[in-house]
């Protein structure tokens, strides 16, 4: 780890002819999700303005599958020249790498952080037929039926899965995990009443909550979300200190020249803070979290440590 940081900082400001002329061709933006997913939506909003700032087209490359691993295995094989970037997430950069079965990439060895893009809450959502109108009531219901209530996730070792495991440990309850191949089919079965509860991404949950198809019990962030301002936090609901975010951030291949990363960071941060990008992302429940590469690296490391402990304590294993 120390060697990685030393190499990263040592190369951060090394000039090169390639870096001075970068970008001289289109930039490929890998999206480790199918079109329409949370990362896909953010990438296309951000990518349009980032392309304008860089003066080169952005080529979007959706590589869905294996919880995002396929896209990041691809990134790990690309040249370290800044012409391929990807939108990482809590799952691909912090959870999957800490699973017993390791992916064919290491986020600290293979990738160079560019910037944290956004954070957002998970919304604890239930089917309206569940006789619980608060999170405390739901916990009492789960305690009365240990192992009988089913919770949905977007797949094993995704952020949605792990935040639910963390809450079960916090609240002292046990539920049955029903993993799906993505958040959309999981939400569909929740709406149909096939499962009882889901710690849903805000972009997926809020429209169904507003339509009355789902009930929102709490949000997992430290403060309430403007997307569902009447919904209390998990901490407010009787579990002080509980906090977890879904998050996304841009990374590129490790070894990319420092000046290229600096340019990418500078332009991405300016674009993220512009109304043209900030406002649409905020309307979907995201908080802009533009950062330096060093700050994003520190955040990735802290999230890996946090979720590694949850994985070990809960005994989470991959397929």
N, C-alpha and C positions, 0 to 999 in steps of 0.2 A: 504493500500500500504506500509506504513512504517513498519507494522508488518511483511509483507511478506519479505521485504528486511532484516529485523533484523533476522528472522528465517533462511533465505538463508545464510547470512554471518556467523551466529552463528554455523551452521552445516557444513560450508565449509571445516573445517579441523578436524572434529571429527573422530578419528580412530575407526575402528570396525573390527572384525574378518572377516566378509563378504567382507568388502572393501579390506582387505589385500589379500584375495584369488581371488578377482574378476579380470577377468572373468574366471569362472570354467566350463562354458558351452556356447553353441552358443548364439549370440546376435541377437535379432529380430529387424529388421529395417522396420518400417512402412512407406509406401509410399502412401500418400493420393491422388494418381493419378493412372490412368490406365497405363499399360506398354507403354513406348514410349514418355510419356510427359516429360516436362523440368525437373521436380523433379526426375522422374524415371531415366532419363539418368544420372543426377548428382549423385544420390545415388549409382548407380551400378559402376560408375567410382571410386567414393570415397570409397564405401563399400569394394571393393576387396582389396585395400591396407590397409584399416583400420582393416580388418579381419586378415591380415598378421601381422600387428603391435600388435594386441591384442592376437594373438595366438589361436583364436577361429573362427569358421565359422560364416558368416553373413547370416541370413535367411531373405530374402526379402518378405515382405507382402504387396501387393498392395491392398489398401482399398479405391477405388475411390467412389465418389458420394457426392452430396450436397455441391459442391464447396470445398471439402476437409474435411468437418465436420465429416464424418463417421470415417475416420482414426484417427482424434484427439479425438473424443469421446471414441474411443477404447483405445487410449493411456491413457486417464484420468482414465481408470478403471484398469490399470495394476499395479502390485506391484512396490513400489519405490525401486528397487534393481539394476537398471542400465542395466537390461537384455532386456529392450525394449526402443528403441529410435525412433525418427521420424524426417523427414525432413520437417520443417515448412517453411512457405512462407509469403509474404506480405498479402495474402488473408486469410490464416488460423490463423495467429497470430496477425494481426493488423487491418484488415478490417472487417471480419465477426464478431469478438467479439464486434465491435462498432455499429453494426446494431441494429435497434429498436427491432427486434426479436433476442434475444440472443441465441447463441448455447448452447449445454449442456456441455460446458467447459469454463473455464476462464484461459487464458494463464498465467496470473500472479499468480493465485491460484493453478492451477493444474499441471503446467509444470515448470521444472528447465532448464534454458538455458545452453547449452554446448558451442557452438561457432557459430558465423555468418560464413557462408560458402562462399557465393559469392553475388555479385550484378551485374546487367546488365541493359542496357537501354531498354525502349520500343521504337520501331521504328514506326513512323507515316507512315502507308502505305495506298496507294489508288489504286483503279483499274486504269489501264492505260487510260481508256476512260474518266476519270474525267479530265476536262480541267483546271488543275492546276499543275504547275511544281514546285511551292514553297509553303511553308506553308502559307505565307502571301496571296498568290493567292487563296489558298483553303479557308482561313478565309473570304476573300471577297466574294467568291462564296457562302459560308454558310450564310453570312449576307444578301445576296441578295435573299436567299430562306430559311427564318427562319422556322425550323421544318420540312423541306422537305428532307434533306439529312439523310440517315440511317448509323449509325455506328454499327459495330459488336463488341461483347465481348465474352469472354469464359464463361459468366454467370453473373447473378446479384451478386454484392458485391465481385467480383474478382478484382485483381489489375488492369487488363486491363479496366474494367468498370470504376473504380474510377479515374484512371489517365485521362481518357477521360472526365469525369465530371469536374475534376480539370482544364483541359485545356479549356473546354467550358466556365467555370466561368472566367478564365483568359482572354480569347479572346473575351468574350461577344457574344458568338454564342449559338444557340440551335439546336441540332440534335435529331433524333429519335433513341432510343436504341433498338437494336435487339440482345438479349442474346442467346447464344448457349450453348449446353452441352459440353463445352470444346473448347480449342483453335483451334484444327485441323478442326472441321466442320465449325467454324467461318471463318478460313482462306480459306477453300474450297469455301464457298459462296462469299467471297471477290474476289477470283480469277475468279469466274464465273460471277462477276458483279451484284450479287444479293444485295449487300450492297456497299457503296461507300468508306468507310474508316475504318481502324482499328489500334489502338495503339497496335501493335503486339509484342510478345516476340521475341527477336533477333534470337533465335535458329530456330524459325518457319519462320520469315520474310525473313532472308537473302538469303536462297536458291532461293526463289521465286523472290526476287528483282534481283538477279544475272541472273536468267533465263528470265527476262523481263516480268514476269507474273504480277508483282506488281511494283509500283513506290514508292520509299522511299523519303519522304519529310523532315523528321527531326528525331533526336533522343532526348530522354528526359533527358539524363544525362547532367552533368555540362560541360563535355568535349566530343569531338567526339569519336565514337567507332571505334577501329581498325577493327571491322568486316565490317563496311561500312564507311571508312575514308573520303570519298567524301561527305557524307551526313552531313549537318550542325546540330547543336543543336537547340532545340526550342528557347533557349535564344538568340542564334546568329540570329535566324529568326525574331527577333523583339519583343521577350517576355522575357526581362531580369529578371533573378532571378528564372525562371521556372526550376525546377529540380525534377525528380522523378525516382526512381529505382525499378526494380523488384529485389527481393532478396530471399535468402534461408538460412536456418540455422538449426542446430541440437538442438533438445530439448529432455529431458527425463522426467520421472515422478517426480513431486515435492516430496520432502522428501527423494530422493535418497541420500545416504551418500556422504558427501563432498569429501572424497578421491576418490570415484568412479567417480564423476563428474570431479575432477581434472585430473584423469588418462585419461578419455575420451577426455577431452579438449586437454591435452598434446599430445596424439597420433593423434587426428584429425588435430590439427594445423600443426604438423610435416608432416603428409600425404598431407595436402592441399598445403604445400609449396614445396613438392617434384615435380620434373619435370614430373613424371609419372601421376600425377593428375592435377597439375597446367596447363600443356600444353594442354591436351585435353579439359579442361574446358575453357581455354582462346580461343581456336580455335572455340568455339561455342559462343564467344562474352561475356564471363563471366569474371569479375574481382574478383580474390581471395580476400576474406575479413576476413581471419582468425582472431578471436578475443578471448578475455577472456570471461568467463561466465558473469562477471559483466558488461563488455562493451556491450555484446549482450542484456542483460536485459535493459540497458539504451536505447539502440537503439529500442527495441520493444516498450518500453513506449513512446518514442518520435513519433514513427510511429503510434501508437494507437491514440495519441493526434491529429496528423496531419490529419489522415483519418477520425477520428470522427467528426472533424470540417467540412470536405468536405461532409460527409454523411448528417449532419444536415443542412448545407447551401443549398445543392442540393436537399434535400428532398428525398434521396434514401431510398427505402423501399424494404424489401425482399419479396419473393413470399408467 
